[in-house]
Amino acid sequence: MSVFGLLVVFAVVWWVVFFAVLPFGVRRQARVEPGHDPGAPADPMLWRKAAVTTGIALILVGSGWLANDAGLIEVREVLLGEAPAVGDRP
């Protein structure tokens, strides 16, 4: 897979994981000021969640890349249903 392909896969995986991690640790505000949303989190911890998301995405994409590189899985077969060209398999 090309570097551009890895970056695209990483970006997609990052956003999916980010939306999955986003609700963890959310607590409502104890006292809501007039004009504020009562469901808004007191401390959303977005930087921490972004860091955790980056770590998880790196592990997922890296393990997928290593499995593809080792020949355990074939990304084109899994994603596109394409058979590799003759001579591409070891």
LOFIKE-170320 format. One line per field, with one value per residue (C-alpha): chain; x, y, z; residue number from 1. Coordinates in steps of 0.001 Angstrom, whole numbers. Each point is the difference from the previous one (the first is absolute). Example, Ala and Ser with C-alpha at 12.3 -4.5 7.8 and 13.67 -1.06 7.14 Angstrom:
REM residues 2
ch <- (A, A)
c1 <- (12300, 1370)
c2 <- (-4500, 3440)
c3 <- (7800, -660)
i <- (1, 2)
//
This chain:
REM residues 90
ch <- (A, A, A, A, A, A, A, A, A, A, A, A, A, A, A, A, A, A, A, A, A, A, A, A, A, A, A, A, A, A, A, A, A, A, A, A, A, A, A, A, A, A, A, A, A, A, A, A, A, A, A, A, A, A, A, A, A, A, A, A, A, A, A, A, A, A, A, A, A, A, A, A, A, A, A, A, A, A, A, A, A, A, A, A, A, A, A, A, A, A)
c1 <- (0, 1243, 725, -3019, -2190, 1267, -721, -3541, -664, 1488, -2230, -3146, 897, 932, -3407, -1913, 1949, -338, -3789, 46, 2243, -1792, -2720, 2382, 385, -2631, -1620, -2659, 551, -1073, -1414, -1248, 181, -2905, 399, 2270, -1014, -760, 1369, 3390, 2913, 1819, 3432, -15, 3727, 362, 3821, 173, -2589, 1885, 3224, -1688, -1649, 3348, 1562, -2846, -45, 3770, -301, -2890, 1477, 3505, -1122, -2025, 2981, 2320, -2486, -269, 3778, 511, -2526, -2485, -2757, -373, -1531, -1204, -1821, -1582, -1082, -588, -543, 2785, 2341, 3663, 1700, 1914, 3418, -961, -376, 3066)
c2 <- (0, 3483, 2681, 1968, -3080, -500, 3638, -260, -3213, 1571, 3077, -2088, -2303, 3019, 1646, -3233, -650, 3650, -120, -3255, 1481, 3353, -928, -1591, 1932, 2630, 1600, 2688, 3368, 255, 3525, 1111, 3727, 1628, -287, -3066, -3461, -2219, -3042, 1564, -1800, 1731, -1057, -1704, -979, 235, 66, -3167, -1710, 1052, -1455, -3280, -123, 525, -2844, -2401, 960, -484, -3468, -1010, 1352, -1178, -3529, -97, 1226, -2541, -2828, 1063, 291, -3451, -1519, -985, 2005, 1507, 3483, 63, -3296, 1078, 3479, -246, -3686, 46, -2895, 966, -37, -3082, -36, 2368, -2797, -1602)
c3 <- (0, -796, 2572, -1217, 424, 3546, 835, -1354, 1923, 3137, -351, -403, 2899, 2148, -456, 616, 3199, 1051, -233, 1980, 2737, 189, 2536, 2537, 3246, -786, 3039, -30, 1604, 3629, -332, -3362, -685, -1824, -3766, 140, -1126, 3008, -1842, -759, 1670, 2846, -1292, -3437, 193, -3793, -22, 2101, -2196, -3144, 1418, 941, -3421, -1733, 1967, -743, -3690, -259, 1514, -2279, -3234, 884, 773, -3214, -1987, 1627, -637, -3640, -337, 1540, -2391, 2713, -1656, -3440, 231, -3605, 453, 3273, -1039, -3722, -593, -2585, -512, -209, -3382, -1034, 1630, 2842, 2538, 1510)
i <- (1, 2, 3, 4, 5, 6, 7, 8, 9, 10, 11, 12, 13, 14, 15, 16, 17, 18, 19, 20, 21, 22, 23, 24, 25, 26, 27, 28, 29, 30, 31, 32, 33, 34, 35, 36, 37, 38, 39, 40, 41, 42, 43, 44, 45, 46, 47, 48, 49, 50, 51, 52, 53, 54, 55, 56, 57, 58, 59, 60, 61, 62, 63, 64, 65, 66, 67, 68, 69, 70, 71, 72, 73, 74, 75, 76, 77, 78, 79, 80, 81, 82, 83, 84, 85, 86, 87, 88, 89, 90)
//
